[in-house]
Amino acid sequence: MAKQPLSLKVRPPRYESPRNEWRKKLHASIMSALRDKGIEYTTDQKLELRITLYLEEPQRSISR
């Protein structure tokens, strides 16, 4: 029997430099959300990601 798909929504932390520090914070926020929702993921499961980014101040045009 196929498992029901799970959904997890996480608001990523604001990007900051250096990139590796931001990635650690992103990972921590995802792991926290997984624990809060009681989701367990193992390496033998397939994972599909759908990522939507909302920009606060999108650039309107590029001048050259």
C-alpha positions as CSV (number, residue, x, y, z in Angstrom):
1,M,0.0,0.0,0.0
2,A,1.3,3.4,-0.9
3,K,2.0,5.9,1.8
4,Q,0.1,9.1,2.0
5,P,2.1,12.1,0.9
6,L,3.2,14.5,3.7
7,S,3.4,18.2,3.5
8,L,5.7,20.4,5.4
9,K,5.9,24.2,5.1
10,V,8.9,26.0,6.4
11,R,9.8,29.7,6.3
12,P,13.5,29.9,5.6
13,P,15.7,32.2,7.6
14,R,16.7,35.5,6.0
15,Y,19.7,34.9,3.8
16,E,23.0,36.0,5.3
17,S,26.7,35.6,4.5
18,P,28.6,33.4,4.9
19,R,26.4,30.9,3.0
20,N,27.3,28.0,5.2
21,E,26.0,29.6,8.3
22,W,22.7,30.4,6.5
23,R,22.5,26.7,5.3
24,K,23.0,25.5,8.9
25,K,20.1,27.7,10.1
26,L,17.9,26.5,7.2
27,H,18.6,22.9,8.1
28,A,17.9,23.5,11.7
29,S,14.5,25.2,10.9
30,I,13.5,22.2,8.7
31,M,14.5,19.7,11.3
32,S,12.6,21.6,14.0
33,A,9.5,21.7,11.8
34,L,9.8,17.9,11.1
35,R,10.0,17.2,14.8
36,D,7.0,19.5,15.6
37,K,4.9,17.7,13.0
38,G,6.1,14.2,14.0
39,I,7.4,13.4,10.6
40,E,10.2,10.8,10.3
41,Y,12.1,10.5,7.1
42,T,14.5,7.6,6.2
43,T,17.0,7.2,3.4
44,D,14.9,4.5,1.7
45,Q,12.0,6.9,1.2
46,K,11.6,9.0,-1.9
47,L,11.6,12.8,-1.4
48,E,10.0,15.4,-3.6
49,L,10.7,19.1,-2.9
50,R,8.6,22.0,-4.1
51,I,10.2,25.3,-3.3
52,T,8.6,28.7,-3.7
53,L,10.6,31.8,-2.9
54,Y,8.9,35.1,-2.3
55,L,11.1,38.1,-2.7
56,E,10.5,41.1,-0.5
57,E,11.8,43.6,-3.0
58,P,12.0,42.1,-6.4
59,Q,14.2,44.0,-8.9
60,R,12.0,45.5,-11.6
61,S,14.5,45.9,-14.4
62,I,18.2,45.6,-15.1
63,S,20.0,48.6,-16.5
64,R,23.1,48.1,-18.6
